Amino acid sequence: MHIAAVNSDRILSESTLAKAAQDKLKQEFLKRDQELQAIAKDLKTKSNKLDKNAATMSDLERKKVQAELTQLDADFQRKQREFSEDLNQRRNEELAAVLERANKAIKQIAEAKNYDLIVQEAVYVNPRIDITDEVLKALAKPNASF
C-alpha cells in the first residue's frame, strides 16, 4: 500500500494561493478597516473631551454629549461586528477556494505517483511520507491545470 500525508495548515499558510488570497482580503477590507479606526479615534477623542470638560458643562449639555457618545459607540460596535462577520465570511470563501485547488493538486499527484491513500489530518506523520512540499510546488506553478 502506497500512503502519503499532507499538512493542510501549511498549505493554508505557505502556499502562494493562500498568500494571494490574504493580500486580496487585505485590499478588499482596507478602506472599511481605516474607517473603523477613524471612528474609534473620534470616539476616544470625544470621550476624553467630555471627561475633561464635564465639570464645567451644564447638566443638559453634558447629557447631550453623553447621548451623542452613546450613539456613536453603538454605531461603532455595529460596524465593527458587521466588518468582522463580512471578513470571516470572505476569508472562509477564499480559504475554501484554496483548499479546493489544493485537493485537485493532491489528486493529480496521487494519480501520477500511484498513491492508494493520502491523508490530510493526522496526529503523527512520518516526514518520509509527507508530500506537503510537493503540493506547495504544484500550487505555485503558474500554468497548473487544476
C-alpha positions in Angstrom: 0.0 0.0 0.0 1.4 3.4 -1.0 0.4 6.1 1.6 1.2 9.8 1.9 0.2 12.7 4.1 -0.4 16.4 3.5 -0.4 19.2 6.1 -3.4 21.4 5.3 -2.3 24.1 7.8 0.9 24.5 5.9 -1.0 24.7 2.6 -3.2 27.4 4.0 -0.3 29.4 5.4 2.6 28.9 3.0 1.1 28.4 -0.5 1.2 31.2 -3.0 -2.5 30.9 -3.5 -3.2 31.4 0.2 -0.9 34.4 0.4 -2.6 35.9 -2.7 -6.0 35.3 -1.0 -4.8 37.1 2.2 -3.5 40.0 0.1 -6.8 40.2 -1.7 -8.7 40.3 1.5 -6.4 42.9 3.0 -7.0 45.2 0.0 -10.8 44.4 -0.1 -11.2 45.4 3.6 -8.6 48.1 3.9 -11.0 51.0 3.5 -13.5 49.7 6.0 -10.8 49.0 8.5 -9.5 52.5 8.2 -13.0 53.9 8.6 -13.4 51.9 11.8 -10.0 53.1 13.1 -11.1 56.7 12.4 -14.4 56.2 14.2 -12.6 54.7 17.2 -10.2 57.6 17.3 -13.1 60.1 17.1 -14.9 58.2 19.9 -11.9 58.3 22.1 -11.2 62.0 21.5 -14.8 62.9 22.2 -14.9 60.8 25.4 -11.7 62.4 26.6 -13.1 65.8 25.9 -16.2 65.0 27.9 -14.2 63.7 30.8 -12.1 66.8 30.8 -14.9 69.3 30.4 -17.7 67.5 32.3 -17.3 69.6 35.5 -17.7 72.9 33.6 -20.7 71.8 31.4 -24.3 72.3 32.2 -26.3 69.2 33.0 -28.3 69.5 29.8 -25.1 69.9 27.7 -23.4 67.0 29.4 -26.4 64.7 28.8 -26.5 65.8 25.2 -22.8 64.9 24.7 -23.2 61.7 26.6 -26.1 60.7 24.3 -24.1 61.5 21.2 -21.2 59.4 22.6 -23.6 56.5 23.3 -25.0 56.7 19.8 -21.5 56.9 18.2 -20.4 53.9 20.3 -23.4 51.9 19.3 -22.8 52.7 15.6 -19.1 51.8 16.0 -19.9 48.5 17.7 -22.4 47.6 14.9 -20.0 48.5 12.2 -17.2 46.6 13.9 -19.5 43.5 14.2 -20.5 43.7 10.5 -16.9 44.1 9.5 -15.9 41.0 11.4 -18.7 39.0 10.0 -18.0 40.1 6.5 -14.3 39.5 6.8 -14.8 36.0 8.3 -17.3 35.1 5.5 -14.9 36.3 2.8 -11.9 34.6 4.5 -13.8 31.3 4.6 -14.7 31.7 0.9 -11.1 32.3 -0.1 -9.7 29.5 2.0 -12.3 27.1 0.6 -11.1 28.0 -2.9 -7.5 27.4 -1.9 -8.4 24.1 -0.4 -10.4 23.1 -3.5 -7.4 23.8 -5.7 -5.1 22.0 -3.2 -7.3 19.0 -3.2 -7.2 18.9 -7.0 -3.4 19.1 -6.9 -3.3 16.3 -4.4 -5.5 14.1 -6.6 -3.2 14.7 -9.5 -0.2 13.8 -7.5 -1.9 10.7 -6.2 -2.8 9.6 -9.7 0.6 10.4 -11.1 2.5 8.6 -8.3 0.0 5.8 -7.7 -0.8 6.6 -4.1 -3.5 4.4 -2.5 -4.2 6.8 0.3 -3.4 10.4 1.1 -4.5 11.8 4.5 -4.7 15.5 5.3 -5.2 15.5 9.0 -3.2 13.1 11.2 -1.9 13.1 14.7 1.5 12.0 13.6 3.1 11.9 10.1 6.5 10.4 9.4 8.4 13.0 7.3 9.2 10.2 4.8 5.6 10.2 3.6 4.8 13.9 3.9 4.2 15.3 0.4 3.2 18.8 1.5 6.3 20.4 -0.1 5.4 18.7 -3.4 1.8 20.0 -3.2 3.1 23.5 -2.4 5.3 23.3 -5.5 2.4 22.2 -7.7 0.2 25.0 -6.4 3.0 27.5 -7.2 3.2 26.6 -10.8 1.6 29.4 -12.8 0.2 27.1 -15.6 -1.2 24.5 -13.2 -4.3 22.8 -14.7 -6.5 22.3 -11.6 
